[in-house]
Amino acid sequence: MSSNNSLIKVLFVCFGNTCSNLESQFLIDSAALNDWQQGCDVNPKVDVILKRIGIKNFTHKARPISYKDYEKFDFMFGMDYFHIEDMLNAADALKSQTKIYLLGEFNPNENDKVIKDPIGSPMSSFEKCYEQISICCERLLEKILNKSI
């Protein structure tokens, strides 16, 4: 984990790591809970959103989360409670000091805390995912800059 004088290291964790690239405008790294999409490119629907917001020629290969991530990152953010439970269990077993949060905790809308995996869903689900992640990351950045997290 980083010292007080180094960069803050953040990892976003989702199920397959081909849609979580919606965080790419804020992203330091991302990983999946499993390896079934390892090496896959960004989901084409995500690519549409990224191009719309001005991110062109984005390249990404999905990767699974590793035990080294629990040493490397200061913060890890899961998209749903399943992710959080899995990450907390691994962190506990590894005696990791990484802080683990549900990304949706930073959403001011109390009824919109879980960021659902949009894989296999229509474009509107990807748009919703992007909106949620954007709102949460803006609030997260504020908290990190204010050192209130």
Secondary structure by P-SEA (a helix, b strand, c coil): cccccccbbbbbbcccccccccccccccbbbbcccccccccccaaaaaaaaaacccbbbbbbbcccaaaaacccbbbbccaaaaaaaaaaaaaacccbbbbcccccccccccccccccccccaaaaaaaaaaaaaaaaaaaaaaaaccc
